[in-house]
Amino acid sequence: MFDEIEFDRIKKLPKYVFAEVNELKMAERRAGADVIDFSMGNPDGDTPEHIRQKLIESAQKTKTHGYSTSKGIPKLLLAISDWYKRRYNCELDPMTECVATMGSKEGYAHLAYAITNPGDVAIVPDPTYPIHSYAFTLAGGNVVKFALKFDEDYKVLEDEFFTDLERVFQETTPKPKYVVVNFPHNPSTATVTPEFYERIVAMAKRDRFYIISDIAYGDITFGDYVTPSIMSVPGAKDVAVESFTLSKSYNMAGWRVGFFVGNKKLIGALQKIKSWLDYGMFTPIQVAATVALNGDQQCVRDITDKYDHRQDVLVDAFTRAGWPLRKNQASMFVWAKIPDCALHLGSLEFSKKLLKEAQVAVAPGIGFGESGDEYVRIALIENDNRIRQAARNIKDFLKQFEDEKK
Ligand SMILES: Cc1ncc(COP(=O)(O)O)c(C=O)c1O
């Protein structure tokens, strides 16, 4: 019925590649397979006890059940601004330069909705976490991409990044208004140095664009690597906002708590649009999130150590199984180049075959953009034994490609 009525905005969204792998995963499970699931960045650990207790305590109070504050309760906004001061020595006015969001994904969708005029252009390096580009597409803007390049240790080739960014910026009409950056990067795990942000802030001021930076995996770093923030660059607030999430650092993915900070004009736009669209997160969640940010951060170190250890186990076991991998410096993923013998399949076919024949689920790189098609993303959300089992399955799985060669 009403076939002539079409929804143009929804039509802009392609079929989610991940949905295809997900459906297959469900079908395999229904058929009795024990699928080892590395496909989603959904932390498998518990939210730390003190945060859960605060939620319960606050939920028991009768005064916390009404509409909350859409931009975030003042104590949470203060905790956000203190977090930035402590970590990045950056002063932020809690009321005008900080906004709490229902997870940072919601923040991206609504920020783009608030600031995009029809036809505005955003530059987003490829591959990308999908909402970084689709937020602009859905809001009526256009997205221009260039391939993100990094070395074998997953460090961004920063000179090449700026050459590409300059080129794309010069070639594009109308002039791009927004550039989205995300380091540690999802899906590639690539990282940058503090100088990267000095350069991009200087370029933004010269060429007049805003930068939207996402440091969702900022806490999850290994060895000596510390995630830099654009907010540490003097004057960054003139041209930049940055987002963070409690989903990964505190295993709070289902709680939906994130935040954006920085440039008053952009933060004000997000606060304003949110005041029309929502009444804020449930107050006890905001209270517990405040405790997470202000409290003892040992829980974050424990969560990070777990990913660090799992990455060691996975890189070692998969490499021995015939899938050579190298360790990265950050995030809860391994961005794994498809073994040469199977590269011809492309990431979607490879992922489906891996699932059907080795009972191992991964995210196909193509789901993050064209430049991802030689890779799959492996989330470190299974325990050591399951990782080793996956490696055994993969060893058998890869044999067929050697046999094909004979
Ligand atoms: C780079 C990046 N940004 C943002 C998010 C969204 O996180 P949330 O909406 O849970 O805050 C994710 C989730 O996987 C992510 O990988």
The ligand as a Gaussian input file, in Angstrom:
#p B3LYP/6-31G(d) Opt

LIG

0 1
 C       34.849000       5.604000      17.424000
 C       33.558000       5.454000      18.150000
 N       32.889000       6.555000      18.488000
 C       31.717000       6.482000      19.121000
 C       31.164000       5.265000      19.447000
 C       29.814000       5.262000      20.073000
 O       29.861000       5.003000      21.392000
 P       28.630000       5.282000      22.320000
 O       27.489000       5.717000      21.470000
 O       28.375000       4.012000      23.018000
 O       29.080000       6.385000      23.213000
 C       31.811000       4.088000      19.113000
 C       31.208000       2.792000      19.429000
 O       31.635000       1.744000      19.075000
 C       33.036000       4.196000      18.436000
 O       33.703000       3.099000      18.063000

